[in-house]
Amino acid sequence: MDKIGTITASVFKRNTTTSFEINSDNEVVVPVSYIIEDALKKY
């Protein structure tokens, strides 16, 4: 199995508000980062 990229999810909390930032190091994995972002928005 070959690694094609890395996605990093950072989660922040200020008072009662939770936010996140997602970074991808390769354009190939960007669609997967969108799925993660959609899932986190529901959190």
LORODREN-152854 format. One record per residue: residue in one letter; x negated, y, z negated of N, C-alpha, C, O in turn. Coordinates in Angstrom, 1 decimal. Each point is the difference from the previous one (the first is absolute). Example, Ala and Ser with C-alpha at 12.3 -4.5 7.8 and 13.67 -1.06 7.14 Angstrom:
REM LORODREN-152854
A	-13.2	-5.7	-7.8	0.9	1.2	0.0	-0.9	1.2	0.0	-1.0	0.0	-0.7;
S	1.4	1.1	1.4	-0.9	1.1	0.0	0.8	1.1	-0.8	-0.5	1.1	-0.1;
//
This chain:
REM LORODREN-152854
M	-0.8	-1.2	0.0	0.8	1.2	0.0	-0.9	1.2	0.0	-0.9	0.1	-0.8;
D	1.2	0.9	1.7	-0.8	1.2	0.1	0.7	1.2	-0.6	1.2	0.1	0.2;
K	-1.9	0.7	-1.0	0.6	1.2	-0.6	0.1	1.0	1.1	-0.9	0.3	0.7;
I	2.1	0.4	-0.6	0.2	1.0	1.0	0.2	1.4	-0.5	-0.1	1.0	0.7;
G	0.3	-0.9	-2.1	0.1	1.3	-0.6	0.4	-0.1	-1.4	0.3	-1.1	-0.6;
T	-0.3	2.3	-0.1	0.3	0.1	-1.4	1.1	1.1	-0.2	-0.1	1.0	0.6;
I	1.0	-1.3	-1.4	1.0	1.0	-0.4	-0.1	0.2	-1.5	-0.1	-1.0	-0.8;
T	0.0	2.3	0.4	-0.1	0.3	-1.4	1.2	0.8	-0.4	0.4	1.0	0.6;
A	0.2	-1.5	-1.7	1.2	0.7	-0.6	-0.4	0.6	-1.3	-0.3	-0.8	-0.9;
S	0.5	2.1	0.7	-0.3	0.7	-1.2	1.4	0.4	-0.6	0.7	0.7	0.8;
V	-0.5	-0.9	-2.0	1.3	0.4	-0.7	-0.3	1.0	-1.1	-0.9	-0.2	-0.8;
F	1.7	1.3	0.8	-0.2	1.0	-0.9	1.3	0.3	-0.8	1.1	-0.2	0.6;
K	-1.2	0.6	-1.9	1.2	0.3	-0.7	-0.2	1.3	-0.8	-1.0	0.2	-0.7;
R	1.9	0.7	0.9	0.0	1.3	-0.7	1.4	0.1	-0.7	1.0	0.1	0.7;
N	-1.0	0.0	-2.0	1.2	0.0	-0.8	0.9	-1.2	0.4	-0.3	-1.1	-0.3;
T	1.4	1.4	1.0	0.9	-1.1	0.4	0.0	-0.3	1.5	0.8	-0.8	0.5;
T	-1.7	1.5	0.2	-0.1	-0.1	1.5	-1.2	-0.9	0.3	-1.1	0.2	-0.4;
T	1.4	-1.2	1.2	-1.0	-0.9	0.5	-0.2	0.3	1.5	0.9	0.0	0.8;
S	-2.2	0.1	-0.4	-0.3	0.2	1.5	-1.1	-0.9	0.3	-0.7	-0.6	-0.8;
F	0.4	0.5	2.1	-1.0	-0.9	0.5	-0.6	0.5	1.3	0.5	0.9	0.7;
E	-1.7	-1.5	-0.5	-0.7	0.4	1.3	-0.6	-1.3	0.5	-0.5	-0.8	-0.7;
I	0.7	0.6	2.0	-0.5	-1.2	0.7	-1.0	0.4	1.1	0.3	0.9	0.8;
N	-1.4	-1.6	-0.8	-1.1	0.3	1.0	-0.3	-1.3	0.7	-0.1	-1.0	-0.6;
S	-0.1	1.1	1.9	-0.4	-1.1	0.8	-1.3	0.3	0.7	-0.2	1.1	0.4;
D	-0.7	-2.1	-0.3	-1.3	0.3	0.6	-0.1	-0.4	1.4	-1.0	0.1	0.6;
N	2.1	-0.6	0.0	0.0	-0.5	1.4	1.4	0.2	0.5	1.0	-0.3	-0.6;
E	-0.9	0.8	1.8	1.4	0.2	0.7	0.8	-1.3	0.1	1.2	0.1	0.1;
V	-1.9	-1.2	0.0	0.7	-1.3	0.1	0.9	-0.3	-1.1	1.0	-0.6	0.1;
V	-1.4	1.0	-1.3	0.8	-0.3	-1.2	1.0	1.1	-0.4	0.7	-0.2	-1.0;
V	-0.6	1.2	1.7	0.9	1.1	-0.3	1.4	-0.5	-0.1	0.8	0.4	-0.9;
P	-0.3	-1.2	1.8	1.4	-0.5	-0.1	0.3	-0.7	-1.3	1.1	0.1	-0.6;
V	-2.1	-0.9	0.1	0.1	-0.6	-1.3	0.1	1.0	-1.1	0.8	-0.1	-1.0;
S	-1.5	1.2	1.1	0.0	1.1	-1.0	1.4	0.6	0.0	0.4	0.5	-1.1;
Y	0.3	-0.4	2.2	1.3	0.6	0.0	1.0	-0.9	-0.7	0.9	0.5	-0.7;
I	-1.1	-1.8	0.8	0.9	-0.9	-0.8	-0.2	0.1	-1.5	0.9	0.0	-0.7;
I	-2.2	0.1	0.3	-0.3	0.3	-1.4	0.6	1.3	-0.5	0.6	0.1	-1.1;
E	-0.7	0.9	1.9	0.5	1.3	-0.3	1.5	0.0	-0.2	0.6	0.5	-0.9;
D	0.1	-1.2	1.8	1.5	-0.1	-0.1	0.4	-0.8	-1.3	0.9	0.4	-0.6;
A	-1.7	-1.4	0.3	0.3	-0.8	-1.2	-0.2	0.9	-1.3	0.7	-0.1	-0.9;
L	-1.8	0.9	0.9	-0.3	0.8	-1.1	1.1	1.1	-0.2	0.3	0.4	-1.1;
K	0.2	0.1	2.2	1.0	1.1	-0.1	1.3	-0.6	-0.7	0.7	0.8	-0.6;
K	-0.5	-2.1	0.7	1.2	-0.5	-0.7	-0.3	-0.3	-1.5	1.0	-0.2	-0.7;
Y	-2.2	0.3	0.3	-0.4	-0.3	-1.3	0.4	1.1	-1.0	-0.3	-0.1	-1.2;
//
